[in-house]
Amino acid sequence: MIPNSQLASPEFILVANGRRDYSDDAAVQRLRGSVPADVLLLFRLGDFYELFFEDAKEAAGLLNVALAKRNGVPMCGVVYHAAQNYIAN
């Protein structure tokens, strides 16, 4: 987890060790509704931190990564060991 003191706004919350498909609408929307709107949720899936839906659209521009779609769901991500470098920029 990256300490909040090292992050610029909007804040990033890293949810580690995801074991399921977090591109599932209900799971993402449930978690999304439990945090402030200015927080981006990153899900740890294997070797990547991934973002979905509106978070992906916003983060793609902030992190300078490609915005993709899987089954119509907007998504983007970064390799977990490089996440701090992307967020610092």
PyMOL commands that set and color helices and strands:
alter all, ss='L'
color gray80, all
select helices_A, chain A and resi 4-6+25-32+53-63+80-88
alter helices_A, ss='H'
color red, helices_A
select strands_A, chain A and resi 11-18+39-45+48-52+68-70+73-79
alter strands_A, ss='S'
color yellow, strands_A
deselect
rebuild
show_as cartoon
